[in-house]
Amino acid sequence: MRRLGPDRNRGQLVLVAAGVLALALVPIAFAYLQLGYHADVRAGVEYDDPGRNAERLLERGVHDASADVRGEYEWWQREDAVAAVRTNLEPRLETLRAARVDSGTAYEVAYNDSAAAAWAARNCPSGPDRQFGDCEAIDGVVVQERAGEAAVLAVALDVRVTTADGRWRATPVVEATGNATATA
């Protein structure tokens, strides 16, 4: 009669399975170390940066407000185009002014004529080889004659933010493409 005992092959199979499992866990451990939690990382930094939040809202607002008047006004109607941009932008400015008041953050926003004129002087093409017509800053909005139409190029604004932590002030000139550059 044959006596049943431990199977030597079974022990080797268990060791091989353990080795395969250990190799499978290596990429998981590596990913954990790369993407692991770090106590110094602050969640919601964008939300806590009221200045950057204001710039983002203005970038979207100016882009949308200027897109609505594109191709709608002749050059001789440029003041009407500026009025339309300001009218289209006003709901966004009111949203910004009212945003987060209950949490102690106050926004003040106003158009800046001198910053618009300075931006126009620096950025509008001039000279004998220019491709476009005159460029003018009207009530904080920069317009240029392009193919006989009034094209909105940028809007200059003064933004002041007051929070419990302090004050932030800037004069972004927001291009109609949605890019903002701070001038002060």
Salt bridges, closest charged atoms under 4 A:
GLU46 OE1 - ARG56 NH1 3.19
ASP48 OD2 - ARG42 NH2 3.39
GLU55 OE1 - ARG52 NH1 3.46
GLU59 OE2 - ARG52 NH1 3.61
ASP64 OD2 - ARG92 NH2 2.80
GLU90 OE2 - ARG97 NH1 2.94
GLU94 OE2 - ARG97 NH1 2.67
ASP134 OD1 - ARG130 NH2 3.51
GLU136 OE1 - ARG78 NE 2.92
